[in-house]
Amino acid sequence: MTVFTPEQDLPRPKDVGVLALDIYFPYWCVSELEDYDGVSKGTYTIGLGQEYMAFTDDREDTHSFALNAVCGLLEKYNIEPNSIGRLEVGTETIVDKSKSVRTAIMDLFTDAGNLDVEGVDLKNACYGPTAALFNAIN
């Protein structure tokens, strides 16, 4: 272990700050919706020019959206869960009033042995995510 005295120059920190952002939208195949709605093939795919639509169903909630976004970040950018030191969550929706979204996401880090991740949930309509970003930057 290296110990630095106040007179010595400390090494410049690397990889500090916001390195990546991600978002999760569940996509649904529109041709399957044509089958479900009982309309002729091509009504949506040709008529509207859509192959997929992004919307949530009754089996997803704030926690599943957040878990998918964080998993996507970790996988796409090859981030080790043990390298995360801060997690800010901005939302205007909570599943219930007893468990924060951040608590659900922490399962990803505790499974990897990282028990020391600072941060909070910020619930404040449209400003929650903005406040989370500002907190991460500052």
Secondary structure as UniProt FT lines:
FT   TURN            6..7
FT   STRAND          27..29
FT   HELIX           30..37
FT   TURN            41..47
FT   STRAND          52..54
FT   TURN            58..59
FT   HELIX           62..76
FT   TURN            77..78
FT   HELIX           81..83
FT   STRAND          89..91
FT   HELIX           101..110
FT   TURN            111..113
FT   STRAND          121..123
FT   TURN            125..126
FT   HELIX           127..137
//
